[in-house]
Structures are given as C-alpha cells and as structure tokens.
Amino acid sequence: MRFDLADAMAVLARTPFLVDAWLRPLPDAWVRSNEGGDTWSAFDVVGHLIQGERTDWIPRARLILSEGDTRSFEPFDRFAQFDTARGRTMASLLDEFALLRRDGLAQLEELCVTDGDLDRTGKHPALGPVTLRQLLATWVAHDCDHIVQIARVLAHQYAEEVGPWRAYLRVISGQPG
C-alpha cells in the first residue's frame, strides 16, 4: 500500500483512543507488569509514546522541511520515559498522550505537506538519509508496533494460567500464525 498522508493521520488520531480505552480502566498491577527482565510494561510504552510526541515525529518533520539533510536529527532517547514518567499515574500519561497527539497532528496539518515534500530527505543519526514519507509512515508503524507490544505484555500476565492453550496463542507463544 502506498503511503497516504490523510490515511496515516486517521490511524494516528485513533491510537490515543484505543490505548486509553484499553488501559485506563485496568488496575495498576496490570499496566505496570512486564514480561520479565528489562522488558517494558504498558505504562512504559505509553511513556515512550509521549516521548516520541515531544521529541521525534513533528520536530524531525519540521527539520526535514526547513533544513533537509544539512543537519542530522537529534538522537531519540528510547528510554527517557523511565525518568519522565516516574511518579505519574497511567491516567495522567494517557491524558498527556492524547493532548500531545492532537497537537502534533494539528501541527502536521499546518505544515501543508505536499506530495513533493514527502520525498524531501533528512538525515537520521544512525540510518542516514530518510524521506519525510518514510518518517511519517514509520510513525504509523511505530504506533502499531507498540499496540502489539501492549497486547503481548498484557497477555503475558496469564501465560502460565492458560495451560495447554498457550500453543494456540501467538501473543504468548511467539509462534508465527
């Protein structure tokens, strides 16, 4: 499927509602549990999504449009949420994510991105040249990736309880489907 900005924005606009409906009513034990070790909880994922809204998608889109590939993006701190979300509640994170996403999409709309703009390049510090189209498509895929991660983390909480059905549950077993 070819990238379409309006379709991408429609998906991006729905992520906060989906995550909110799923996580807000859950007890803290569910949203703060992970898959063991250094894995992330749903709480951590929402904090990470907030960090992306603050420092990744729109700032990088603006940089591509204003400076092209003459200046590299600021590196993204994939673990900043552990400090910035400390002491917060899931409800406060969900509220902030929704607000930041609404604001980010409004800013994207104000940029009046053209088809030609989508092919403009920027410079990623690790990946090298990337287009605005790739950045915005990655924003959508990034949301989807973390929605899957939230599902996996939540399902993991009953990984032992499902007994023999585990073999049929890809979200727990990790088996391809």
One Martini backbone bead per residue (centre of mass of N, CA, C, O) as a GRO file, in nm:
protein
  177
    1MET     BB    1   0.096   0.036   0.023
    2ARG     BB    2   0.060   0.358  -0.023
    3PHE     BB    3   0.124   0.648   0.098
    4ASP     BB    4  -0.117   0.837   0.306
    5LEU     BB    5  -0.170   1.107   0.490
    6ALA     BB    6  -0.469   1.083   0.572
    7ASP     BB    7  -0.454   0.790   0.667
    8ALA     BB    8  -0.233   0.828   0.876
    9MET     BB    9  -0.388   1.036   1.051
   10ALA     BB   10  -0.622   0.846   1.121
   11VAL     BB   11  -0.456   0.646   1.280
   12LEU     BB   12  -0.313   0.843   1.477
   13ALA     BB   13  -0.582   0.954   1.607
   14ARG     BB   14  -0.666   0.660   1.741
   15THR     BB   15  -0.455   0.562   1.945
   16PRO     BB   16  -0.536   0.706   2.212
   17PHE     BB   17  -0.817   0.570   2.230
   18LEU     BB   18  -0.730   0.279   2.238
   19VAL     BB   19  -0.537   0.291   2.482
   20ASP     BB   20  -0.736   0.412   2.680
   21ALA     BB   21  -0.963   0.195   2.669
   22TRP     BB   22  -0.768  -0.034   2.764
   23LEU     BB   23  -0.601   0.100   3.029
   24ARG     BB   24  -0.758   0.282   3.230
   25PRO     BB   25  -0.936   0.043   3.379
   26LEU     BB   26  -0.683  -0.077   3.486
   27PRO     BB   27  -0.492  -0.201   3.700
   28ASP     BB   28  -0.176  -0.140   3.799
   29ALA     BB   29  -0.069  -0.433   3.778
   30TRP     BB   30  -0.115  -0.447   3.469
   31VAL     BB   31   0.037  -0.175   3.361
   32ARG     BB   32   0.322  -0.256   3.533
   33SER     BB   33   0.363  -0.508   3.388
   34ASN     BB   34   0.577  -0.752   3.250
   35GLU     BB   35   0.806  -0.999   3.086
   36GLY     BB   36   1.062  -0.942   3.216
   37GLY     BB   37   1.318  -0.787   3.310
   38ASP     BB   38   1.373  -0.527   3.056
   39THR     BB   39   1.089  -0.495   3.005
   40TRP     BB   40   0.787  -0.356   2.913
   41SER     BB   41   0.525  -0.182   3.002
   42ALA     BB   42   0.245  -0.013   2.937
   43PHE     BB   43   0.344   0.237   3.083
   44ASP     BB   44   0.611   0.262   2.925
   45VAL     BB   45   0.488   0.289   2.644
   46VAL     BB   46   0.337   0.553   2.691
   47GLY     BB   47   0.587   0.715   2.764
   48HIS     BB   48   0.721   0.670   2.486
   49LEU     BB   49   0.504   0.805   2.313
   50ILE     BB   50   0.541   1.081   2.439
   51GLN     BB   51   0.836   1.124   2.359
   52GLY     BB   52   0.776   1.122   2.055
   53GLU     BB   53   0.594   1.370   2.055
   54ARG     BB   54   0.810   1.570   2.164
   55THR     BB   55   1.101   1.464   1.984
   56ASP     BB   56   1.030   1.342   1.691
   57TRP     BB   57   0.820   1.371   1.452
   58ILE     BB   58   0.779   1.685   1.422
   59PRO     BB   59   1.069   1.785   1.451
   60ARG     BB   60   1.167   1.619   1.202
   61ALA     BB   61   0.977   1.731   0.991
   62ARG     BB   62   1.070   2.023   1.018
   63LEU     BB   63   1.366   1.970   0.944
   64ILE     BB   64   1.321   1.867   0.662
   65LEU     BB   65   1.167   2.128   0.559
   66SER     BB   66   1.405   2.340   0.647
   67GLU     BB   67   1.703   2.152   0.607
   68GLY     BB   68   1.703   1.873   0.547
   69ASP     BB   69   2.033   1.713   0.517
   70THR     BB   70   2.222   1.931   0.680
   71ARG     BB   71   2.086   1.810   0.946
   72SER     BB   72   2.078   1.617   1.209
   73PHE     BB   73   1.913   1.448   1.408
   74GLU     BB   74   1.818   1.404   1.706
   75PRO     BB   75   1.853   1.188   1.929
   76PHE     BB   76   1.662   0.923   2.051
   77ASP     BB   77   1.524   0.852   2.368
   78ARG     BB   78   1.405   0.527   2.440
   79PHE     BB   79   1.430   0.580   2.787
   80ALA     BB   80   1.299   0.849   2.912
   81GLN     BB   81   1.036   0.740   3.058
   82PHE     BB   82   1.168   0.654   3.330
   83ASP     BB   83   1.184   0.957   3.423
   84THR     BB   84   0.919   1.116   3.318
   85ALA     BB   85   0.709   0.891   3.466
   86ARG     BB   86   0.783   0.926   3.740
   87GLY     BB   87   0.502   0.933   3.961
   88ARG     BB   88   0.285   0.854   3.773
   89THR     BB   89  -0.008   0.803   3.604
   90MET     BB   90  -0.187   0.660   3.367
   91ALA     BB   91  -0.393   0.886   3.329
   92SER     BB   92  -0.181   1.113   3.280
   93LEU     BB   93  -0.053   0.984   3.030
   94LEU     BB   94  -0.306   0.961   2.853
   95ASP     BB   95  -0.371   1.262   2.850
   96GLU     BB   96  -0.101   1.356   2.727
   97PHE     BB   97  -0.104   1.192   2.471
   98ALA     BB   98  -0.363   1.309   2.350
   99LEU     BB   99  -0.268   1.603   2.343
  100LEU     BB  100  -0.006   1.567   2.176
  101ARG     BB  101  -0.137   1.435   1.930
  102ARG     BB  102  -0.328   1.659   1.854
  103ASP     BB  103  -0.103   1.869   1.820
  104GLY     BB  104   0.068   1.717   1.608
  105LEU     BB  105  -0.155   1.700   1.389
  106ALA     BB  106  -0.197   2.003   1.366
  107GLN     BB  107   0.091   2.067   1.277
  108LEU     BB  108   0.091   1.890   1.026
  109GLU     BB  109  -0.137   2.041   0.885
  110GLU     BB  110   0.012   2.326   0.887
  111LEU     BB  111   0.245   2.231   0.683
  112CYS     BB  112   0.134   2.151   0.407
  113VAL     BB  113   0.190   1.880   0.278
  114THR     BB  114   0.331   1.756  -0.003
  115ASP     BB  115   0.426   1.529  -0.228
  116GLY     BB  116   0.709   1.654  -0.255
  117ASP     BB  117   0.779   1.661   0.050
  118LEU     BB  118   0.783   1.347   0.097
  119ASP     BB  119   1.077   1.337  -0.070
  120ARG     BB  120   1.221   1.463   0.139
  121THR     BB  121   1.527   1.495   0.318
  122GLY     BB  122   1.696   1.351   0.589
  123LYS     BB  123   1.908   1.298   0.893
  124HIS     BB  124   1.992   1.016   1.040
  125PRO     BB  125   2.220   0.918   1.281
  126ALA     BB  126   2.197   0.592   1.185
  127LEU     BB  127   2.044   0.571   0.883
  128GLY     BB  128   2.041   0.835   0.740
  129PRO     BB  129   1.868   0.875   0.475
  130VAL     BB  130   1.536   1.027   0.486
  131THR     BB  131   1.205   1.055   0.443
  132LEU     BB  132   0.910   1.189   0.515
  133ARG     BB  133   0.748   0.942   0.441
  134GLN     BB  134   0.905   0.747   0.626
  135LEU     BB  135   0.853   0.890   0.890
  136LEU     BB  136   0.537   0.879   0.881
  137ALA     BB  137   0.513   0.572   0.845
  138THR     BB  138   0.663   0.506   1.110
  139TRP     BB  139   0.463   0.628   1.303
  140VAL     BB  140   0.244   0.423   1.245
  141ALA     BB  141   0.409   0.160   1.294
  142HIS     BB  142   0.486   0.233   1.583
  143ASP     BB  143   0.209   0.221   1.701
  144CYS     BB  144   0.150  -0.073   1.621
  145ASP     BB  145   0.386  -0.199   1.771
  146HIS     BB  146   0.286  -0.101   2.060
  147ILE     BB  147   0.016  -0.242   2.057
  148VAL     BB  148   0.133  -0.524   2.044
  149GLN     BB  149   0.299  -0.500   2.300
  150ILE     BB  150   0.066  -0.462   2.492
  151ALA     BB  151  -0.072  -0.730   2.431
  152ARG     BB  152   0.165  -0.909   2.517
  153VAL     BB  153   0.194  -0.811   2.809
  154LEU     BB  154  -0.091  -0.880   2.900
  155ALA     BB  155  -0.091  -1.183   2.820
  156HIS     BB  156   0.155  -1.268   2.997
  157GLN     BB  157   0.002  -1.269   3.275
  158TYR     BB  158  -0.136  -1.565   3.157
  159ALA     BB  159   0.071  -1.778   3.051
  160GLU     BB  160   0.027  -2.005   3.276
  161GLU     BB  161  -0.297  -2.015   3.295
  162VAL     BB  162  -0.365  -2.141   2.998
  163GLY     BB  163  -0.195  -2.370   2.944
  164PRO     BB  164  -0.238  -2.555   2.654
  165TRP     BB  165  -0.326  -2.292   2.485
  166ARG     BB  166  -0.052  -2.158   2.428
  167ALA     BB  167  -0.005  -2.289   2.141
  168TYR     BB  168  -0.253  -2.087   2.021
  169LEU     BB  169  -0.097  -1.821   2.141
  170ARG     BB  170   0.095  -1.597   1.989
  171VAL     BB  171   0.116  -1.369   2.210
  172ILE     BB  172   0.278  -1.587   2.391
  173SER     BB  173   0.452  -1.795   2.209
  174GLY     BB  174   0.564  -1.656   1.924
  175GLN     BB  175   0.419  -1.780   1.700
  176PRO     BB  176   0.344  -1.813   1.397
  177GLY     BB  177   0.029  -1.759   1.191
   0.00000   0.00000   0.00000
